[in-house]
Amino acid sequence: MNSQTGSRIVVTGATGNVGTSLVRLLSEDPDVEWIRGVARRTPGWTPAKTDWCAVDVTSEQADLGEMFEDATAVVHLAWAFQPTHDPAKTWQTNVLGSIRVFEAAADARVPVLVHASSVGAYSPGLKDQAVDESWPTHGWPDAAYCREKAYLERVLDVFEHDHAEIRVARMRPAFLFKRESASEQRRIFGGRFLPGPLARPELLPFLPDIPGLRVQALHTDDAARAYLLALRSPQARGAFNLAAEPPVDADLLGEMLGTRRVRLPRTGARSAIAAAWGLRLLPASPHLFDAVLRLPLMDCTRAHTQLGWHPERTATEVLQEFLDGLQQGAGTDTAPMQGHKVG
């Protein structure tokens, strides 16, 4: 994609957290001729210049090549976080489905492929020193999410070698939040038994302070702007870290929520999560918790200098907006992001 008119963009996973932000940005861009949104279910929401294709990218019956015809870029966002109890199922969607998208893009001679990687692809790292895009991407092997993201990094290594004519950008964002994603993320990670205390911080008796729990956050709209800049820039190749400041830890959350912090050993926290997950009371697995404790902090200098990208919201503002969304049961008119009132 470049600054000329007539850009034609296919977005897989277009009805999810990042997809809705990116499709909206693309629909407002005068340089974009059309957007083809690919999702398993057609939403009620239809931005300007957008047509929807109700397709499961893992289906052998889906003609992805036909959907990619005449596109100047494919942005691959489609991803399934659940079921965490069936990693073979998420592997089929996330890894095999992604490989089908990559191969179809090559067969259709699409010149640009932008892939949603993640901080979860990175190998364990320090919590007091940010790493750049050269840090190893072997993930945390026990967590399906990280394992799948890391595997696709290797797939893209081969893909780029075999298809040097295609410009490939890998976006590696931190944890992404926005007001409208609150209900979806509560369902994915918290489940139906956990909304109240999270949505109403005053009900929290204390905030667990777990050693190693220090991560980065980013507003989804800021991530979408980075995707747009990567599409626009003919020099944007390779990986780009995306995160906002400051890093999120118990001290920051405690100040935000006005809640006292109580030190909790990793083993105790993990045991509680593992028990709830084992009883299917909590969708998020203890393996993902293990990974989060080990994720490195990311240095975003490359995105700043090569894309001209800077987040417009701090991590504190992002989390406050997300908490407000939880309180309101916020969402939007797509199947993954339907709102849900919190009791």
VMD Tcl script that draws the C-alpha trace (Angstrom):
set ca {
  {0.00 0.00 0.00}
  {1.24 3.50 -0.73}
  {-0.05 7.04 -0.72}
  {-1.79 6.62 -4.07}
  {-5.53 6.05 -4.26}
  {-6.98 2.69 -5.04}
  {-5.63 0.61 -2.15}
  {-7.73 -2.51 -1.65}
  {-7.40 -4.18 1.73}
  {-8.57 -7.59 2.94}
  {-8.78 -7.92 6.73}
  {-9.24 -11.36 8.28}
  {-10.67 -11.40 11.78}
  {-12.23 -8.05 10.93}
  {-14.94 -8.17 13.60}
  {-12.66 -8.60 16.61}
  {-10.86 -6.21 18.92}
  {-8.16 -5.04 16.48}
  {-10.25 -5.69 13.38}
  {-13.01 -3.26 14.29}
  {-10.50 -0.50 15.01}
  {-8.54 -1.12 11.83}
  {-11.57 -1.40 9.54}
  {-12.90 1.88 10.92}
  {-9.57 3.61 10.26}
  {-9.36 2.19 6.75}
  {-12.92 3.24 5.98}
  {-12.01 6.83 6.86}
  {-8.85 6.83 4.72}
  {-9.38 8.54 1.34}
  {-6.55 6.46 -0.15}
  {-8.48 3.22 0.39}
  {-10.76 2.11 -2.43}
  {-12.39 -0.81 -0.64}
  {-12.12 -3.05 2.42}
  {-13.11 -6.69 2.42}
  {-13.81 -7.84 5.96}
  {-13.46 -11.58 6.55}
  {-15.11 -13.10 9.61}
  {-17.04 -16.24 10.48}
  {-20.24 -14.26 10.97}
  {-21.46 -11.15 9.18}
  {-21.88 -8.25 11.64}
  {-24.61 -5.66 11.81}
  {-21.91 -2.98 11.69}
  {-20.93 -1.89 8.16}
  {-18.49 1.02 7.80}
  {-18.09 2.89 4.52}
  {-16.35 1.09 1.64}
  {-16.59 -2.24 3.49}
  {-18.00 -5.53 2.24}
  {-18.22 -8.60 4.44}
  {-17.36 -12.22 3.65}
  {-18.71 -14.77 6.13}
  {-15.89 -17.31 5.95}
  {-13.99 -19.58 8.32}
  {-10.36 -19.41 7.17}
  {-9.79 -22.98 8.36}
  {-12.47 -24.41 6.08}
  {-11.27 -26.36 3.05}
  {-14.39 -25.14 1.26}
  {-13.41 -21.51 1.67}
  {-11.93 -20.04 -1.50}
  {-9.48 -17.61 0.07}
  {-7.84 -16.94 -3.28}
  {-11.09 -15.56 -4.63}
  {-11.46 -13.30 -1.60}
  {-7.90 -12.02 -2.02}
  {-8.29 -11.33 -5.73}
  {-7.32 -7.76 -6.71}
  {-6.24 -6.93 -3.14}
  {-3.19 -4.73 -2.63}
  {-2.73 -5.99 0.94}
  {-3.95 -8.65 3.34}
  {-4.00 -7.95 7.07}
  {-4.27 -11.21 8.99}
  {-5.89 -10.77 12.41}
  {-8.08 -13.89 12.70}
  {-7.37 -15.67 15.99}
  {-9.18 -17.91 18.49}
  {-8.32 -17.75 22.20}
  {-10.69 -20.52 23.20}
  {-11.09 -23.37 23.98}
  {-8.00 -23.42 26.20}
  {-8.85 -26.99 27.24}
  {-8.52 -28.13 23.62}
  {-5.19 -26.85 22.23}
  {-5.59 -28.98 19.10}
  {-8.65 -26.90 18.25}
  {-6.89 -23.55 18.64}
  {-3.89 -24.93 16.71}
  {-6.18 -25.77 13.82}
  {-7.64 -22.26 13.78}
  {-4.61 -20.20 14.63}
  {-1.74 -22.04 12.99}
  {-3.27 -24.07 10.16}
  {-5.76 -21.29 9.38}
  {-2.95 -18.73 9.27}
  {-0.87 -20.90 6.95}
  {-3.85 -21.13 4.59}
  {-4.12 -17.34 4.60}
  {-0.40 -16.88 3.88}
  {-0.44 -19.41 1.04}
  {-3.59 -17.94 -0.47}
  {-2.10 -14.46 -0.37}
  {0.97 -15.72 -2.22}
  {-1.14 -17.59 -4.80}
  {-3.22 -14.44 -5.39}
  {-0.01 -12.39 -5.79}
  {-0.97 -9.96 -3.05}
  {2.04 -7.65 -2.69}
  {1.72 -6.88 1.06}
  {0.99 -9.13 4.04}
  {0.64 -7.69 7.54}
  {0.42 -10.30 10.28}
  {-0.73 -9.94 13.88}
  {2.03 -11.44 15.96}
  {2.29 -10.58 19.65}
  {4.48 -9.95 22.65}
  {3.45 -13.53 23.44}
  {5.79 -14.77 20.69}
  {8.84 -13.64 22.65}
  {11.01 -15.89 24.75}
  {11.19 -15.10 28.47}
  {13.00 -11.90 29.34}
  {13.78 -9.42 32.08}
  {11.16 -7.13 33.59}
  {13.48 -4.17 34.10}
  {15.04 -3.92 30.63}
  {13.11 -3.61 27.37}
  {14.04 -5.80 24.41}
  {13.94 -4.92 20.72}
  {12.67 -7.00 17.82}
  {15.86 -9.09 17.69}
  {14.92 -10.85 20.95}
  {14.27 -14.58 20.34}
  {10.69 -15.52 19.47}
  {10.38 -19.03 20.86}
  {7.49 -18.15 23.15}
  {6.65 -19.95 26.38}
  {6.14 -23.54 25.16}
  {3.61 -24.57 27.80}
  {1.07 -21.89 26.78}
  {-0.87 -22.61 23.59}
  {-1.20 -18.91 22.72}
  {2.55 -18.32 22.90}
  {3.37 -21.61 21.22}
  {1.12 -20.76 18.28}
  {2.38 -17.20 17.91}
  {6.00 -18.39 18.02}
  {5.37 -21.16 15.49}
  {3.92 -18.65 13.03}
  {7.06 -16.55 13.36}
  {8.98 -19.56 12.01}
  {6.39 -20.08 9.28}
  {6.84 -16.47 8.20}
  {10.63 -16.84 8.20}
  {10.25 -19.50 5.52}
  {7.45 -17.61 3.76}
  {9.57 -14.48 3.40}
  {12.46 -16.53 2.02}
  {10.22 -18.24 -0.53}
  {8.25 -15.10 -1.45}
  {10.72 -12.25 -1.45}
  {8.38 -10.30 -3.73}
  {5.83 -9.95 -0.90}
  {6.43 -7.27 1.72}
  {5.72 -8.85 5.10}
  {5.27 -6.86 8.33}
  {4.84 -8.56 11.70}
  {3.16 -6.46 14.35}
  {4.00 -7.45 17.94}
  {1.68 -5.50 20.22}
  {1.40 -5.60 23.98}
  {-1.94 -6.45 25.60}
  {-4.64 -4.54 23.72}
  {-7.65 -2.89 25.32}
  {-10.39 -0.44 24.44}
  {-13.77 0.35 25.91}
  {-15.66 -1.68 23.31}
  {-13.54 -4.79 23.90}
  {-14.44 -5.04 27.59}
  {-17.26 -7.57 27.34}
  {-15.42 -9.77 24.86}
  {-12.26 -9.88 26.96}
  {-14.23 -10.54 30.14}
  {-15.78 -13.58 28.45}
  {-12.48 -14.81 27.02}
  {-10.30 -14.41 30.09}
  {-12.52 -13.91 33.12}
  {-15.63 -15.94 32.42}
  {-19.11 -15.47 33.74}
  {-18.17 -15.81 37.41}
  {-15.62 -13.00 37.51}
  {-17.19 -9.77 36.20}
  {-18.35 -8.05 39.39}
  {-15.13 -7.37 41.30}
  {-13.28 -6.39 38.12}
  {-16.01 -4.03 36.97}
  {-16.43 -2.47 40.42}
  {-12.98 -1.94 41.91}
  {-14.42 -0.71 45.21}
  {-15.49 -4.29 45.92}
  {-11.93 -5.59 45.75}
  {-10.73 -6.28 49.31}
  {-7.12 -6.11 48.10}
  {-5.04 -6.28 44.93}
  {-2.70 -9.28 44.61}
  {0.92 -8.20 44.14}
  {2.52 -11.16 42.37}
  {6.29 -11.20 41.72}
  {6.98 -10.86 38.01}
  {3.53 -9.54 37.11}
  {4.71 -6.50 35.15}
  {3.41 -6.13 31.60}
  {2.69 -3.55 28.92}
  {-0.65 -2.38 27.58}
  {-1.80 -0.46 24.51}
  {-5.03 1.05 23.25}
  {-6.38 -0.99 20.36}
  {-6.91 2.16 18.28}
  {-3.22 3.00 18.71}
  {-2.30 -0.48 17.52}
  {-4.61 -0.05 14.51}
  {-2.83 3.18 13.60}
  {0.46 1.27 13.56}
  {-1.08 -1.30 11.22}
  {-2.25 1.51 8.95}
  {1.22 3.09 8.93}
  {2.77 -0.29 8.10}
  {0.39 -0.61 5.17}
  {1.22 2.88 3.93}
  {4.98 2.62 4.18}
  {6.67 0.75 1.31}
  {9.75 0.31 3.50}
  {7.92 -1.31 6.44}
  {9.21 -4.88 6.61}
  {9.89 -7.23 9.48}
  {8.76 -6.94 13.08}
  {7.50 -3.93 15.03}
  {7.02 -3.81 18.80}
  {3.98 -1.81 19.93}
  {3.35 -0.72 23.51}
  {2.46 2.32 25.61}
  {4.10 3.65 28.76}
  {4.23 3.09 31.68}
  {4.54 -0.65 32.31}
  {1.63 -2.04 34.31}
  {2.27 -3.57 37.71}
  {0.55 -3.84 41.08}
  {1.69 -0.37 42.17}
  {0.14 1.30 39.12}
  {-3.09 -0.70 39.39}
  {-3.31 -0.08 43.12}
  {-3.09 3.67 42.60}
  {-5.69 3.54 39.83}
  {-8.15 1.47 41.84}
  {-7.46 2.96 45.24}
  {-6.86 -0.55 46.58}
  {-4.18 -1.80 48.93}
  {-1.65 -4.27 47.57}
  {-0.99 -7.59 49.23}
  {2.04 -9.66 48.28}
  {0.97 -13.06 46.95}
  {3.46 -15.81 46.04}
  {3.45 -17.00 42.45}
  {2.73 -20.55 43.55}
  {-0.38 -19.52 45.48}
  {-1.75 -17.44 42.62}
  {-1.05 -20.16 40.09}
  {-2.65 -22.84 42.23}
  {-5.84 -20.80 42.50}
  {-5.93 -20.17 38.75}
  {-5.18 -23.80 37.96}
  {-7.97 -24.99 40.26}
  {-10.51 -22.60 38.73}
  {-9.41 -23.52 35.22}
  {-9.54 -27.23 35.99}
  {-13.13 -26.83 37.24}
  {-13.92 -24.78 34.10}
  {-14.80 -21.75 36.20}
  {-12.06 -19.66 34.59}
  {-11.38 -19.65 30.83}
  {-7.79 -18.35 31.08}
  {-5.34 -21.20 31.63}
  {-2.59 -21.33 34.27}
  {-0.14 -21.87 31.39}
  {-0.93 -18.40 30.06}
  {-0.40 -17.02 33.58}
  {3.04 -18.67 33.60}
  {3.82 -17.02 30.28}
  {2.69 -13.55 31.37}
  {5.05 -13.69 34.34}
  {7.93 -14.30 31.94}
  {7.13 -11.96 29.04}
  {9.78 -9.32 28.41}
  {9.07 -5.62 28.22}
  {9.35 -4.31 24.66}
  {11.37 -1.44 23.23}
  {9.29 0.29 20.53}
  {12.04 2.46 19.02}
  {11.74 0.78 15.62}
  {8.05 1.60 15.30}
  {8.75 5.17 16.40}
  {11.56 5.77 13.93}
  {10.51 3.70 10.89}
  {6.73 4.06 11.03}
  {6.53 7.44 12.74}
  {4.20 5.79 15.24}
  {3.62 6.92 18.81}
  {0.71 5.88 21.03}
  {-1.76 8.65 21.76}
  {-2.85 7.19 25.12}
  {-0.84 6.12 28.13}
  {-1.24 2.64 29.56}
  {-3.01 4.20 32.55}
  {-5.57 5.87 30.28}
  {-6.04 2.62 28.39}
  {-6.81 0.63 31.52}
  {-9.14 3.29 32.89}
  {-11.13 3.27 29.67}
  {-11.27 -0.53 29.76}
  {-12.49 -0.57 33.36}
  {-15.20 1.93 32.45}
  {-16.18 -0.41 29.64}
  {-16.43 -3.31 32.08}
  {-18.72 -1.30 34.31}
  {-20.98 -0.46 31.37}
  {-20.86 -3.88 29.69}
  {-19.48 -2.14 26.60}
  {-19.27 -3.77 23.20}
  {-20.15 -3.25 19.56}
  {-22.36 -4.83 16.91}
  {-20.17 -7.78 15.91}
  {-20.45 -11.37 17.13}
  {-17.15 -11.44 19.06}
  {-17.68 -8.05 20.68}
  {-21.31 -8.05 21.75}
  {-21.83 -6.04 24.92}
  {-22.97 -7.68 28.11}
  {-24.24 -5.95 31.21}
  {-22.37 -6.68 34.40}
  {-24.28 -7.50 37.54}
}
mol new
graphics top color blue
foreach p $ca { graphics top sphere $p radius 0.5 }
foreach p [lrange $ca 0 end-1] q [lrange $ca 1 end] { graphics top cylinder $p $q radius 0.2 }
display resetview
